[in-house]
Amino acid sequence: MIPQHLSDFDYPLPDELIARYPPAHREDSRLLVLDRATGSVHDNTFPEIFSYFNAGDVLVINETRVIPARLQGMRETTGARVEIFLLHKQADRTDTWHALAAPAKKVKRGETIVITDDLSCIVLEELPVGERIVQFKSASGNIESAIEKAGSMPIPPYLNREAEEIDKERYQTVFARINGAVAAPTASLHFTEDLLSKIESKGVHIVKVLLHVGLGTFRPVEVEDIRQHSMHAEYFEVGEDAARAINAAKDRGSKVVAVGTTTARTLESAADEGGMIKAQSGDTSIFIYPPYTFKIVDALITNFHQPKSSLLMMISAFAGYENVMKAYRHAIEKRYRFLSYGDAMLIV
């Protein structure tokens, strides 16, 4: 069976299994290990993930940093409240952003939105589906700093709560470095610096790539025939050192382990037809769903995803649809925690 209908990727997710907050410590998560060759599953804890690595393997992480993308402001003309949700910067323009506005119908071209005494934006363009191009101004002259101070962390709406102080640290990976994401690469949230050091001590190479998680990752699929779904573009980078390390691993038969679907999308976007990585940067709108043959990724660390999501479609392409559905039924039966702050899955 090749599942290509949205309804194929639906499953009953009990509300009480949605992790509304992170665990007390990053590594305090469970780990479901799925063998894609046999379909077998094994229950473990996340700190034990190091035992699945061998010397020479490559662990690929996404070093994007989540920005406080949710901004509350008011229309300069009426004082009505408006939310500006940042998506990504416009190329080579640090003051101009692609954003979502709510309520969008009241945010018109040419209008100024006042966010703080130091920060405001003017609407340059009106785009479909609530999207806008906005240009920021800061009285202090430092727009990035003003956004950091004014914004709140863009935690997912399914958490059904406002962002809190804990999210500033825990909705960010320990290796986050480059500003630009508006959603966390959540499989990476489980890692601590100590665990990474332990993995590295086994002779595993830790390689960094970049994909700024944006609208393409979290916007829902709304067409029944998933082949008609279009992903929004997201910016990615694979450097020369990363490409060299990954290609060397492929040549010697070592595993390339991707941490998260964002890293997997980055690697597959940078792969050539011969199954090698080319150093490059740019936008990717790759949408991975069954059937798809992965060129680079040998193992994948991921969280448990929402029903009908493009992320669930991607892991079904990687591990096999029936295997994934079976693993999800097992996870629900065993009361695993789901979604961004939930438990993890290792697919080998």
Phi, psi and omega in degrees: 000129174253104183285120181226015176248144181304321182296337177296335186256019175269148174203154182281110179257109178299133183302326184289349178270354176285121181282108182280336180226158177288161175292168183304321177232150184306318186277000181280056180234157174272161181226119174262121181260123180246122175270111186287342178284323184250341184082003181285150178236151181219134180271134180211187174245154188298320180302339180281002182297332182301335183288348180268003179257151174238157176304135180097342176294160178240127175255119185254124182242157180256115186267023175295151177243133179286131176265155176285082196278349184264112184245131178256127180217192178216150177292130182298328185282325187239343184081003180293143182288140181219141172254132173247118181250112184289139178250304175195155176291149169286145185306128175062019178228100186290344183260356187241130187229150166272128187217166169256139178241142178214127357285126189296325186296343181260358182256098189258158177302136179090351183275146177259134175250120179269123183257308173219180175298336183261344191225133174212168175217153176246139182278117181271323183217146170258125179242166181294165173056039175078006182274146181219154168256122183235147178245126184269152171227141179231130179297328180280344179090354181246092185294317182298317178294321180295322177293318178303319182286322187275331189275164173241158184295136185276063178296152185296147181297334182289353174285343175055044175202164174281155176298141181237176183302322182299330183290336180299326178265314192275345173264034181216138179283160179288344180250014178299132185223323190246116181301139173158342182276149174243012169207147183282147167283088201292335176297335181281346184294341182283341187278139170250165177297324179296317180295319177298319178296321179295319177295317182295328181293344176277000182092017178274135179270124177263120187243138183251132171232181183221131165217120178281106184295127184221210185299327182301327182281320190254353178288135185290154172279127187240006179249140182292322175273103188296342178294344179270356181284139177243130177275142170288148181288144176229143184280137178221160176218136169231115183279172181298317181296318179296314180299318181296315182294319181291316180296324178295321177296317178298320181296323183267001177083015176278162182279142168255113184254117180268130175269099175095159180293331179293319177294319178299317179296322179298311182296317180291330178290329184265002183275145172265178184292341179273002178082028176239156180269138173246129177299131183189169173216159181153197180259143173234138173236026181301133178240113185257121179210163182294141353272139178214136179258115180288136183264332188240314191285127178257332177213153187222129172259128185209169173263184176267127192258163180297151170302145174064019183267154177296333179291321176295324177295321180296313182290334174292326175293325183281314188258348186099130186302311182296320178300316182292315180298321177295316180296321179292322176297319178297316181297320178293317180297323182269006173065041171294156177268136189253161171074201198305315181264014185270196182281178187241162174230137172249122178253119184244000000 
